[in-house]
Structure formats: structure tokens, C-alpha cells
Amino acid sequence: MIPALYGLVCLIWGSTWLAIKIGLEGVPPFLGAGLRFSLAAAILWGLVFFSGLSPRLTPRGRRAALTAGVLGFGICYSLVYWAETKVASGLVAVLCAVAPLITALLTAFVSRTETLTRRKAAGIVTGIAGVIILFWPQGGVASADGLGLLAAFVSSVGAAGNLVAQSLWSKKDDARVLNAWSMTLGAALILGLSLVFERGAAVTWTPANVGAIFYLALLGTVVAFLSYYKLIHALPATQVSMITLIFPVVAILLGWVVLGETLNANAGIGIALIMGGVGLALIKARR
């Protein structure tokens, strides 16, 4: 069950890079992200209502929902969406790939819930190197927008912090209720940013961007995050964070299989390093 959920989250989030790009064609970034999480929150509240669940959260659950709503959804996703309008999505993936390392450091030295072994550290660094080789732009970062790079990196740090917080506080509450609250809060914050910074911005609705927003809301958010929380409750935070390294590989392979994109030598080397690093970090050493 857990391996299947792990693979499902990697598959879904591997497809969201393209969906975000399509969803932002003609739609400002904060508005697009806000609509995504508004739709997802509405779906989750429907699930809560029809399942007869109580909307109340435990004290730890309220802390988890507040952290996820403000940091995980409100801040991190705002930064990711905005960064994708400034920086190539591949470079965003490179900067987001540092999340497992940050998570490992936080769980080892802040929450003290895990041990940062040499094997785990070597695997994470190897995986990050693979993502860099896989997505590093030919022009390097010199021509990229500096604020866009900073936004992507801060988002990665925030996502790692949110993951550690959820692994500590969210385990006693139903994931549907917790995510309904956190996504409602996140959507409100992001739409507030849209109201302040995107007022008067031109919006062009097309079947493509509307379909992308619905796909991101239903599969990329509701299905993926409910599965993600099951993983958080079943696995150490660092193991869950390794998804960040795997789903860029899925994105590349989907482009190859579905769109007929070619894989160059760098892609092969990058994928090999990522999968080797993930295996090194996740497989426990034999005694």
C-alpha cells in the first residue's frame, strides 16, 4: 500500500510541472494558485460533509493546519507559481530539490526525530547532483531572474519546514479535515495576494488553462495531498521528502513517452544519479 501511494504521488506531482505552466498561460500566478486551492478546498469540504466527519481539529491539528495553510500553501505555493513566471521550470526543480537535505538537517538538529547518517547524507547529495545535471539550463543561472531563483529556494526551505511540522503535529487528525482547513486558509491568503498585486491584470480563459487548473485541484492537490499525508504518517519525514527528487524524473519520462521528447546524455546521467541517490538514502545499511 505505502509503495503504491509513494509511486502515485511521484506520478501525479511529476505531471504538475507542465500543468502549472499551462494553467499560467493567460492567468496571473497568484490567481491561478488561489483558484487551484479554492477548488481543492471545496472538494475536500464536500468529502468531509458527505463522510459525516467532524470539522473540529485537535490542538496539534490546529497547529498543523495553520502551518500548512500559511507556510505550505500560502507562502510556498505563491513563491513557486511566481517563480515559474520568472525562471524556467527546470531551474525551479533544481532549487526545490534541496528540500530533502533541508528536511534531513531539520529532523536531525531541530526536531531531533531522525538521525542524519553518512549514507543518508551521501544519497541526498547524490540525488541533488542528479537533478542539477538533469535540469541545469545551458545558459546557466547568470541569465536567470535573481528574485525568481530566490523565491524558488525560499519555497523549498519552507516546504521542508512544513513537512517536518506535519510529521510532528498532523497524525491525530483526519487528513481530509486538516487539508480542508489548511487549503481554505492557503487559498484565502493567495487570493488576497492576487487582489493586492494583480488587480487589473489581464485574464484570458481558455479550455487549456481551465482544464489545467481543474486537474491541479483534483489530482494534483486533493488526491496527491491525501496520499501524501498517509505517507507522512507512515514514513520518516526525510523519506517522504525524497519525492522531491523523484518527480522531476517522472516529468522527464512523461515528456519522453507522451510527447515524444528526446532524452540526451545528461538526462540519462541525471536520472541514474537521482535513482542511485534515492536508493542510497532510503535503503538501510545491513548490520
C-alpha positions as YAML, in Angstrom:
chain: A
units: angstrom
residues:
- id: 1
  name: MET
  ca: [0.00, 0.00, 0.00]
- id: 2
  name: ILE
  ca: [2.67, 2.53, 1.02]
- id: 3
  name: PRO
  ca: [4.92, 1.88, -2.03]
- id: 4
  name: ALA
  ca: [1.86, 2.28, -4.28]
- id: 5
  name: LEU
  ca: [0.97, 5.61, -2.65]
- id: 6
  name: TYR
  ca: [4.60, 6.75, -2.93]
- id: 7
  name: GLY
  ca: [4.58, 5.96, -6.64]
- id: 8
  name: LEU
  ca: [1.17, 7.64, -7.10]
- id: 9
  name: VAL
  ca: [2.34, 10.90, -5.53]
- id: 10
  name: CYS
  ca: [5.52, 10.87, -7.64]
- id: 11
  name: LEU
  ca: [3.48, 10.24, -10.80]
- id: 12
  name: ILE
  ca: [0.91, 12.96, -10.10]
- id: 13
  name: TRP
  ca: [3.36, 15.62, -8.97]
- id: 14
  name: GLY
  ca: [5.65, 14.72, -11.86]
- id: 15
  name: SER
  ca: [2.85, 15.79, -14.20]
- id: 16
  name: THR
  ca: [2.03, 19.03, -12.40]
- id: 17
  name: TRP
  ca: [5.06, 20.96, -13.71]
- id: 18
  name: LEU
  ca: [3.55, 21.00, -17.17]
- id: 19
  name: ALA
  ca: [0.04, 21.60, -15.82]
- id: 20
  name: ILE
  ca: [1.19, 24.66, -13.85]
- id: 21
  name: LYS
  ca: [2.82, 26.11, -16.96]
- id: 22
  name: ILE
  ca: [-0.37, 25.55, -18.98]
- id: 23
  name: GLY
  ca: [-2.54, 26.92, -16.18]
- id: 24
  name: LEU
  ca: [-0.49, 30.13, -16.08]
- id: 25
  name: GLU
  ca: [-0.99, 30.87, -19.79]
- id: 26
  name: GLY
  ca: [-3.32, 33.85, -19.67]
- id: 27
  name: VAL
  ca: [-3.79, 33.69, -15.88]
- id: 28
  name: PRO
  ca: [-1.73, 35.63, -13.28]
- id: 29
  name: PRO
  ca: [0.21, 33.33, -10.92]
- id: 30
  name: PHE
  ca: [-1.50, 34.20, -7.62]
- id: 31
  name: LEU
  ca: [-4.95, 33.98, -9.18]
- id: 32
  name: GLY
  ca: [-4.12, 30.60, -10.73]
- id: 33
  name: ALA
  ca: [-2.77, 29.18, -7.46]
- id: 34
  name: GLY
  ca: [-5.64, 30.65, -5.45]
- id: 35
  name: LEU
  ca: [-8.27, 29.13, -7.74]
- id: 36
  name: ARG
  ca: [-6.49, 25.77, -7.60]
- id: 37
  name: PHE
  ca: [-6.63, 25.60, -3.81]
- id: 38
  name: SER
  ca: [-10.12, 27.10, -3.61]
- id: 39
  name: LEU
  ca: [-11.44, 24.29, -5.81]
- id: 40
  name: ALA
  ca: [-9.46, 21.70, -3.86]
- id: 41
  name: ALA
  ca: [-10.78, 23.05, -0.53]
- id: 42
  name: ALA
  ca: [-14.36, 22.92, -1.84]
- id: 43
  name: ILE
  ca: [-13.89, 19.28, -2.88]
- id: 44
  name: LEU
  ca: [-12.39, 18.38, 0.49]
- id: 45
  name: TRP
  ca: [-15.18, 20.09, 2.45]
- id: 46
  name: GLY
  ca: [-17.62, 18.08, 0.34]
- id: 47
  name: LEU
  ca: [-15.80, 14.89, 1.32]
- id: 48
  name: VAL
  ca: [-15.85, 15.93, 4.98]
- id: 49
  name: PHE
  ca: [-19.59, 16.67, 4.85]
- id: 50
  name: PHE
  ca: [-20.66, 13.52, 3.00]
- id: 51
  name: SER
  ca: [-18.40, 11.33, 5.16]
- id: 52
  name: GLY
  ca: [-20.03, 12.66, 8.32]
- id: 53
  name: LEU
  ca: [-16.70, 13.82, 9.73]
- id: 54
  name: SER
  ca: [-16.43, 16.46, 12.42]
- id: 55
  name: PRO
  ca: [-14.70, 19.63, 11.20]
- id: 56
  name: ARG
  ca: [-13.05, 20.07, 14.59]
- id: 57
  name: LEU
  ca: [-9.31, 19.58, 14.96]
- id: 58
  name: THR
  ca: [-7.19, 18.67, 17.94]
- id: 59
  name: PRO
  ca: [-4.88, 21.38, 19.34]
- id: 60
  name: ARG
  ca: [-1.95, 19.82, 17.48]
- id: 61
  name: GLY
  ca: [-4.12, 19.52, 14.37]
- id: 62
  name: ARG
  ca: [-4.94, 23.23, 14.52]
- id: 63
  name: ARG
  ca: [-1.23, 23.96, 14.74]
- id: 64
  name: ALA
  ca: [-0.59, 21.69, 11.75]
- id: 65
  name: ALA
  ca: [-3.40, 23.25, 9.71]
- id: 66
  name: LEU
  ca: [-2.19, 26.77, 10.47]
- id: 67
  name: THR
  ca: [1.37, 25.89, 9.49]
- id: 68
  name: ALA
  ca: [0.32, 24.13, 6.29]
- id: 69
  name: GLY
  ca: [-2.14, 26.88, 5.36]
- id: 70
  name: VAL
  ca: [0.20, 29.82, 5.90]
- id: 71
  name: LEU
  ca: [3.58, 28.28, 5.12]
- id: 72
  name: GLY
  ca: [2.94, 25.19, 2.97]
- id: 73
  name: PHE
  ca: [0.18, 26.53, 0.73]
- id: 74
  name: GLY
  ca: [0.01, 30.29, 1.23]
- id: 75
  name: ILE
  ca: [3.72, 31.16, 1.09]
- id: 76
  name: CYS
  ca: [5.43, 28.23, -0.63]
- id: 77
  name: TYR
  ca: [3.00, 27.81, -3.49]
- id: 78
  name: SER
  ca: [2.74, 31.55, -4.05]
- id: 79
  name: LEU
  ca: [6.52, 31.63, -4.42]
- id: 80
  name: VAL
  ca: [6.60, 28.57, -6.72]
- id: 81
  name: TYR
  ca: [3.88, 29.94, -9.03]
- id: 82
  name: TRP
  ca: [5.51, 33.36, -9.15]
- id: 83
  name: ALA
  ca: [8.96, 31.83, -9.73]
- id: 84
  name: GLU
  ca: [7.63, 29.87, -12.70]
- id: 85
  name: THR
  ca: [6.78, 33.17, -14.40]
- id: 86
  name: LYS
  ca: [10.38, 34.36, -13.95]
- id: 87
  name: VAL
  ca: [12.54, 31.24, -14.15]
- id: 88
  name: ALA
  ca: [12.45, 28.12, -16.31]
- id: 89
  name: SER
  ca: [10.51, 25.34, -14.58]
- id: 90
  name: GLY
  ca: [13.56, 23.07, -14.79]
- id: 91
  name: LEU
  ca: [15.63, 25.53, -12.77]
- id: 92
  name: VAL
  ca: [12.79, 25.78, -10.24]
- id: 93
  name: ALA
  ca: [13.01, 21.98, -9.95]
- id: 94
  name: VAL
  ca: [16.75, 22.23, -9.28]
- id: 95
  name: LEU
  ca: [16.23, 24.66, -6.41]
- id: 96
  name: CYS
  ca: [13.28, 22.70, -5.00]
- id: 97
  name: ALA
  ca: [15.48, 19.59, -4.98]
- id: 98
  name: VAL
  ca: [17.35, 20.83, -1.91]
- id: 99
  name: ALA
  ca: [14.22, 20.10, 0.19]
- id: 100
  name: PRO
  ca: [15.35, 16.57, 1.22]
- id: 101
  name: LEU
  ca: [18.67, 17.90, 2.52]
- id: 102
  name: ILE
  ca: [16.96, 20.68, 4.46]
- id: 103
  name: THR
  ca: [14.43, 18.18, 5.83]
- id: 104
  name: ALA
  ca: [17.23, 15.85, 6.92]
- id: 105
  name: LEU
  ca: [19.00, 18.71, 8.70]
- id: 106
  name: LEU
  ca: [15.80, 19.87, 10.43]
- id: 107
  name: THR
  ca: [14.85, 16.39, 11.62]
- id: 108
  name: ALA
  ca: [18.38, 15.75, 12.86]
- id: 109
  name: PHE
  ca: [19.18, 19.03, 14.60]
- id: 110
  name: VAL
  ca: [15.86, 20.83, 15.25]
- id: 111
  name: SER
  ca: [13.08, 18.31, 15.86]
- id: 112
  name: ARG
  ca: [15.63, 15.55, 16.63]
- id: 113
  name: THR
  ca: [13.28, 12.89, 15.26]
- id: 114
  name: GLU
  ca: [15.77, 11.30, 12.85]
- id: 115
  name: THR
  ca: [19.48, 10.63, 12.56]
- id: 116
  name: LEU
  ca: [21.48, 12.10, 9.69]
- id: 117
  name: THR
  ca: [23.74, 9.18, 8.77]
- id: 118
  name: ARG
  ca: [26.58, 9.38, 6.29]
- id: 119
  name: ARG
  ca: [24.71, 7.04, 3.95]
- id: 120
  name: LYS
  ca: [21.58, 9.19, 4.04]
- id: 121
  name: ALA
  ca: [23.54, 12.42, 3.50]
- id: 122
  name: ALA
  ca: [25.52, 10.91, 0.61]
- id: 123
  name: GLY
  ca: [22.31, 9.67, -1.02]
- id: 124
  name: ILE
  ca: [20.61, 13.06, -0.73]
- id: 125
  name: VAL
  ca: [23.62, 14.94, -2.14]
- id: 126
  name: THR
  ca: [23.92, 12.42, -4.99]
- id: 127
  name: GLY
  ca: [20.24, 12.84, -5.81]
- id: 128
  name: ILE
  ca: [20.51, 16.63, -5.80]
- id: 129
  name: ALA
  ca: [23.50, 16.39, -8.15]
- id: 130
  name: GLY
  ca: [21.37, 14.26, -10.47]
- id: 131
  name: VAL
  ca: [18.58, 16.87, -10.53]
- id: 132
  name: ILE
  ca: [21.13, 19.60, -11.27]
- id: 133
  name: ILE
  ca: [22.55, 17.62, -14.21]
- id: 134
  name: LEU
  ca: [19.05, 16.79, -15.42]
- id: 135
  name: PHE
  ca: [17.67, 20.33, -15.45]
- id: 136
  name: TRP
  ca: [20.60, 22.74, -15.44]
- id: 137
  name: PRO
  ca: [19.98, 25.27, -18.23]
- id: 138
  name: GLN
  ca: [22.55, 25.66, -21.00]
- id: 139
  name: GLY
  ca: [22.90, 29.33, -20.20]
- id: 140
  name: GLY
  ca: [23.44, 28.63, -16.50]
- id: 141
  name: VAL
  ca: [21.87, 30.81, -13.85]
- id: 142
  name: ALA
  ca: [23.60, 34.04, -14.85]
- id: 143
  name: SER
  ca: [20.79, 34.98, -17.24]
- id: 144
  name: ALA
  ca: [18.02, 33.88, -14.87]
- id: 145
  name: ASP
  ca: [15.95, 36.27, -12.76]
- id: 146
  name: GLY
  ca: [17.60, 36.60, -9.35]
- id: 147
  name: LEU
  ca: [14.37, 37.16, -7.44]
- id: 148
  name: GLY
  ca: [12.81, 34.18, -9.20]
- id: 149
  name: LEU
  ca: [15.71, 31.98, -8.09]
- id: 150
  name: LEU
  ca: [15.43, 33.28, -4.53]
- id: 151
  name: ALA
  ca: [11.67, 32.65, -4.50]
- id: 152
  name: ALA
  ca: [12.14, 29.04, -5.60]
- id: 153
  name: PHE
  ca: [14.82, 28.43, -2.98]
- id: 154
  name: VAL
  ca: [12.82, 30.01, -0.14]
- id: 155
  name: SER
  ca: [9.85, 27.89, -1.21]
- id: 156
  name: SER
  ca: [11.98, 24.77, -0.92]
- id: 157
  name: VAL
  ca: [13.13, 25.72, 2.59]
- id: 158
  name: GLY
  ca: [9.55, 26.47, 3.62]
- id: 159
  name: ALA
  ca: [8.26, 23.20, 2.19]
- id: 160
  name: ALA
  ca: [10.87, 21.28, 4.20]
- id: 161
  name: GLY
  ca: [9.88, 23.08, 7.38]
- id: 162
  name: ASN
  ca: [6.20, 22.40, 6.74]
- id: 163
  name: LEU
  ca: [6.88, 18.70, 6.13]
- id: 164
  name: VAL
  ca: [8.68, 18.38, 9.46]
- id: 165
  name: ALA
  ca: [5.84, 20.23, 11.21]
- id: 166
  name: GLN
  ca: [3.20, 17.95, 9.66]
- id: 167
  name: SER
  ca: [5.15, 14.84, 10.65]
- id: 168
  name: LEU
  ca: [5.04, 16.06, 14.27]
- id: 169
  name: TRP
  ca: [1.53, 17.51, 14.58]
- id: 170
  name: SER
  ca: [-0.86, 16.04, 12.00]
- id: 171
  name: LYS
  ca: [-1.02, 12.36, 12.93]
- id: 172
  name: LYS
  ca: [-4.06, 12.50, 15.24]
- id: 173
  name: ASP
  ca: [-6.41, 14.25, 12.79]
- id: 174
  name: ASP
  ca: [-8.20, 13.11, 9.65]
- id: 175
  name: ALA
  ca: [-6.25, 14.25, 6.59]
- id: 176
  name: ARG
  ca: [-9.43, 15.36, 4.81]
- id: 177
  name: VAL
  ca: [-10.43, 17.71, 7.61]
- id: 178
  name: LEU
  ca: [-6.91, 19.01, 8.18]
- id: 179
  name: ASN
  ca: [-6.31, 19.67, 4.49]
- id: 180
  name: ALA
  ca: [-9.73, 21.27, 4.06]
- id: 181
  name: TRP
  ca: [-8.87, 23.82, 6.73]
- id: 182
  name: SER
  ca: [-5.29, 24.39, 5.57]
- id: 183
  name: MET
  ca: [-6.21, 24.72, 1.89]
- id: 184
  name: THR
  ca: [-9.04, 27.12, 2.73]
- id: 185
  name: LEU
  ca: [-6.58, 29.29, 4.65]
- id: 186
  name: GLY
  ca: [-3.94, 28.99, 1.93]
- id: 187
  name: ALA
  ca: [-6.42, 29.86, -0.83]
- id: 188
  name: ALA
  ca: [-7.60, 32.93, 1.10]
- id: 189
  name: LEU
  ca: [-4.04, 34.16, 1.55]
- id: 190
  name: ILE
  ca: [-3.09, 33.61, -2.09]
- id: 191
  name: LEU
  ca: [-6.27, 35.23, -3.42]
- id: 192
  name: GLY
  ca: [-5.53, 38.14, -1.09]
- id: 193
  name: LEU
  ca: [-2.13, 38.50, -2.75]
- id: 194
  name: SER
  ca: [-3.85, 38.41, -6.12]
- id: 195
  name: LEU
  ca: [-6.24, 41.15, -5.05]
- id: 196
  name: VAL
  ca: [-3.33, 43.35, -3.95]
- id: 197
  name: PHE
  ca: [-0.75, 42.69, -6.67]
- id: 198
  name: GLU
  ca: [-2.77, 41.51, -9.67]
- id: 199
  name: ARG
  ca: [-5.68, 43.91, -9.63]
- id: 200
  name: GLY
  ca: [-6.43, 44.94, -13.19]
- id: 201
  name: ALA
  ca: [-4.23, 42.21, -14.69]
- id: 202
  name: ALA
  ca: [-5.50, 40.77, -17.95]
- id: 203
  name: VAL
  ca: [-7.02, 37.29, -17.70]
- id: 204
  name: THR
  ca: [-7.70, 35.14, -20.75]
- id: 205
  name: TRP
  ca: [-9.63, 31.94, -20.12]
- id: 206
  name: THR
  ca: [-9.08, 29.03, -22.47]
- id: 207
  name: PRO
  ca: [-10.08, 25.35, -22.34]
- id: 208
  name: ALA
  ca: [-6.41, 24.54, -21.75]
- id: 209
  name: ASN
  ca: [-5.78, 26.70, -18.69]
- id: 210
  name: VAL
  ca: [-9.20, 25.94, -17.18]
- id: 211
  name: GLY
  ca: [-8.59, 22.22, -17.63]
- id: 212
  name: ALA
  ca: [-5.12, 22.56, -16.10]
- id: 213
  name: ILE
  ca: [-6.50, 24.34, -13.02]
- id: 214
  name: PHE
  ca: [-9.15, 21.63, -12.52]
- id: 215
  name: TYR
  ca: [-6.52, 18.90, -12.99]
- id: 216
  name: LEU
  ca: [-4.23, 20.57, -10.46]
- id: 217
  name: ALA
  ca: [-7.09, 20.98, -7.99]
- id: 218
  name: LEU
  ca: [-8.46, 17.43, -8.19]
- id: 219
  name: LEU
  ca: [-5.46, 15.20, -8.85]
- id: 220
  name: GLY
  ca: [-2.51, 17.49, -8.14]
- id: 221
  name: THR
  ca: [-3.95, 18.66, -4.82]
- id: 222
  name: VAL
  ca: [-6.82, 16.58, -3.37]
- id: 223
  name: VAL
  ca: [-5.65, 13.11, -4.42]
- id: 224
  name: ALA
  ca: [-1.94, 13.84, -4.12]
- id: 225
  name: PHE
  ca: [-2.09, 15.55, -0.72]
- id: 226
  name: LEU
  ca: [-4.38, 12.96, 0.87]
- id: 227
  name: SER
  ca: [-1.90, 10.31, -0.28]
- id: 228
  name: TYR
  ca: [1.00, 12.50, 0.84]
- id: 229
  name: TYR
  ca: [-0.38, 12.74, 4.38]
- id: 230
  name: LYS
  ca: [-0.72, 8.97, 4.58]
- id: 231
  name: LEU
  ca: [2.97, 8.80, 3.71]
- id: 232
  name: ILE
  ca: [3.81, 11.40, 6.36]
- id: 233
  name: HIS
  ca: [2.02, 9.27, 8.95]
- id: 234
  name: ALA
  ca: [3.74, 6.06, 7.83]
- id: 235
  name: LEU
  ca: [7.31, 7.09, 6.96]
- id: 236
  name: PRO
  ca: [10.09, 9.30, 8.36]
- id: 237
  name: ALA
  ca: [9.98, 12.86, 7.04]
- id: 238
  name: THR
  ca: [13.27, 12.53, 5.15]
- id: 239
  name: GLN
  ca: [11.99, 9.51, 3.21]
- id: 240
  name: VAL
  ca: [8.86, 11.41, 2.25]
- id: 241
  name: SER
  ca: [10.92, 14.42, 1.16]
- id: 242
  name: MET
  ca: [12.80, 12.26, -1.37]
- id: 243
  name: ILE
  ca: [9.69, 12.53, -3.55]
- id: 244
  name: THR
  ca: [11.04, 15.97, -4.47]
- id: 245
  name: LEU
  ca: [13.94, 14.26, -6.23]
- id: 246
  name: ILE
  ca: [11.86, 11.58, -7.95]
- id: 247
  name: PHE
  ca: [9.02, 13.54, -9.52]
- id: 248
  name: PRO
  ca: [11.33, 15.58, -11.83]
- id: 249
  name: VAL
  ca: [12.40, 12.21, -13.27]
- id: 250
  name: VAL
  ca: [8.74, 11.35, -13.79]
- id: 251
  name: ALA
  ca: [8.24, 14.66, -15.58]
- id: 252
  name: ILE
  ca: [11.12, 13.90, -17.94]
- id: 253
  name: LEU
  ca: [9.92, 10.35, -18.63]
- id: 254
  name: LEU
  ca: [6.34, 11.53, -19.24]
- id: 255
  name: GLY
  ca: [7.64, 14.02, -21.78]
- id: 256
  name: TRP
  ca: [9.55, 11.21, -23.48]
- id: 257
  name: VAL
  ca: [6.64, 8.74, -23.51]
- id: 258
  name: VAL
  ca: [3.69, 11.08, -24.09]
- id: 259
  name: LEU
  ca: [5.18, 13.98, -26.05]
- id: 260
  name: GLY
  ca: [7.98, 12.11, -27.82]
- id: 261
  name: GLU
  ca: [10.69, 14.34, -26.37]
- id: 262
  name: THR
  ca: [14.24, 13.10, -26.76]
- id: 263
  name: LEU
  ca: [16.49, 12.20, -23.84]
- id: 264
  name: ASN
  ca: [20.08, 13.42, -24.13]
- id: 265
  name: ALA
  ca: [23.15, 12.03, -22.39]
- id: 266
  name: ASN
  ca: [22.74, 14.44, -19.48]
- id: 267
  name: ALA
  ca: [19.23, 13.12, -18.88]
- id: 268
  name: GLY
  ca: [20.48, 9.56, -18.61]
- id: 269
  name: ILE
  ca: [23.28, 10.51, -16.21]
- id: 270
  name: GLY
  ca: [20.97, 12.71, -14.12]
- id: 271
  name: ILE
  ca: [18.27, 10.05, -13.81]
- id: 272
  name: ALA
  ca: [20.85, 7.42, -12.84]
- id: 273
  name: LEU
  ca: [22.30, 9.67, -10.13]
- id: 274
  name: ILE
  ca: [18.86, 10.56, -8.78]
- id: 275
  name: MET
  ca: [17.65, 6.99, -8.53]
- id: 276
  name: GLY
  ca: [21.00, 5.84, -7.12]
- id: 277
  name: GLY
  ca: [20.97, 8.62, -4.54]
- id: 278
  name: VAL
  ca: [17.38, 7.89, -3.53]
- id: 279
  name: GLY
  ca: [18.21, 4.22, -3.13]
- id: 280
  name: LEU
  ca: [21.32, 5.03, -1.11]
- id: 281
  name: ALA
  ca: [19.37, 7.34, 1.21]
- id: 282
  name: LEU
  ca: [16.36, 5.07, 1.70]
- id: 283
  name: ILE
  ca: [17.91, 1.59, 1.92]
- id: 284
  name: LYS
  ca: [19.15, 0.87, 5.41]
- id: 285
  name: ALA
  ca: [22.68, -0.43, 5.74]
- id: 286
  name: ARG
  ca: [23.00, -4.10, 6.63]
- id: 287
  name: ARG
  ca: [24.35, -4.79, 10.08]
...
